[in-house]
Amino acid sequence: MIKKVIICSVLTLLISCSSIKKHNQQIEKLHNADEIHEDIDYAYHKLQRLHPDLYWYISKDSLDKKINALKAIIQKPISSIEFYKQLSPVIASIRQGHTAIYPPYKKQTKKEKREKGKRSFSFKPLSFQRSGDRLFIKKNYGKDSTLIAGTELLTIEGEKVSDLLNYFKELPTGDGYNTTFVPEYVSRGFGYFYTKTHPRKDSLSITVKTRDKIYTHYLCASYSKQKKKSKKEKDTVRITKEKPNKLEIKNRKQQEKITRKEHKKRGFNAYKKEYNRNFRFIRSDSASTVAYMHIRSFTKGNFKKFYKESFSKIDAANCENLIIDLRDNLGGRISEIDELYSYLTDKEYVFIENAKMTKRLSFLYPFFHSDSWLEKTVATLFSPIVMTYQMFKVKKENGAPHYKFKYSKLRKNKENFYKGKIYVLINGMSFSASSILSTHLKANKRAIFVGEETGGAYNGTIAGIFTKLELPNSKVKMRVGLMKINTPYTKQPDGYGIMPDVYVKNNTEKDTALEWILQDVNKLHNKNL
């Protein structure tokens, strides 16, 4: 038995090494026009087969012309990265943010990881924010103390940042005809787009401006492997470190337990050292207490416990004003936004409609076409059970299969639902689940929206379950949503996000949108005195 395990492990290692080598060779070589045309046809065929509403914002005739024009342009051998750059605007013309493509990247071999550690791209520690065509560092999560918040990034390897921002805007898309998503998404993900469109280097020369000083700096890639301590260093640590007493150990363990629970409840990001969900009370200058709920993402963490505790505190404080900050929230779980909405409405509701799909068993596609052999095996073993389950969950409506979510049935609001005034902060990066929640609040006139138009559309999105496909020759990856998610509410004209009641432009120096809300609370408070 042990012998078989060893043989299997060795074979797996050899196959893995061979696969990585083949992958790297595939993406580094130039692909002839026939191979690229084959990838274009493959991508379009999969979109037509899997996408539940491919021609929502573009006609079939227009998309056909763009596909044919792309094939006509590519007549000479090109690299995978160059193909990605040319295919991206065509996919973006579909105008659905969840439908996207990703360039392939060179993988590290096990030997390289063992010798140097896992490689991290140079821009990883930095988050950015824009002001027009200018880009500033918002936060630095790394150890380089010279790149402080507010530093302007001017050039990278001689290329102007303003030119790069304009170029990157051609690669992604929001939902519909929205104009706020792409500029924000590109600036926030600037490091990602640069890394995916340029050769990988261990060091990048950048020009930055701090206050009135312009200087050159080198941004270096990091590796996870750390230098091992010598026996002498370990012995020194043992000698200098005092042994804690039993009470200290007990207190530390209790504190660690509390911290773990808090991390789990609020969704802790270990790298950025910040939570997905935050709640606190803000006291404005002359008004009563204002509750502030900042939700960075509807992912990760025990959201039910968080909302239960937060609304209990709001209720106990007799709080009359609640601010929900959905800026830069790209979405997440339907289950979480449904839970949050149940605290914000005074009546029963249907949260989403049955989700349209192209085929009854479309949702199984990601598992049968996964890169993981384990997922494929599990999908094969359990497919008879799942298929039987789907016979009851998927029914035809208007000639197309629709998945019946539990959120498509009549839902009950919470008994201790919030009865006060609600303000919602939104911007172009309020997307997907953030927009679905905002649609409900807007349609029912439950909140005052402050900021900029959301990146997600009022009338729904393509999401739910996703599949990732790899184009056979270039190895470019494509993500396709398999469900059309709509709320019971629609608005014309179609293709636009949730519009703010009070438009406040993004400001890199101060939070003018939040300031407006606090001033409005003060005005109403003074008026009622």
Secondary structure, 3 states (H helix, E strand, C coil): CHHHHHHHHHHHHHHHHHHHHHHHHHHHCCECHHHHHHHHHHHHHHHHHHCCCCCCCCCHHHHHHHHHHHHHHCCCCECHHHHHHHHHHHHHCCCCCCCEEECCCCCCCHHHHHHHCCEECCCCCEEEEEECCEEEEEEECCCCCCCCCCCEEEEECCEEHHHHHHHHCCCCCCCCCCCCHHHHHHHHCHHHHHHHHCCCCCEEEEEEEECCEEEEEEEECEECCCCCCCHHHHHHHHHHCCCCCHHHHHHHHHHHHHHHHHHHHHCEECCCCEECEEEEEEECCCCCEEEEEEECCECCCCHHHHHHHHHHHHHHCCCCEEEEECCCCCCECHHHHHHHHCCCCCCCECCCCCEECCCCCHHHHHHHCCCCHHHHHHHHHHHHHHHHHHHHHEEEECCEEEECCHHHCCECCCCCCCCCEEEEEECCCCCCHHHHHHHHHHHCCCCEEEECCCCCECCCEEEEEEEEEECCCCCCEEEEEEEEECCCCCCCCCCCECCCCEECCCCCCCCHHHHHHHHHHHHHHHHHC
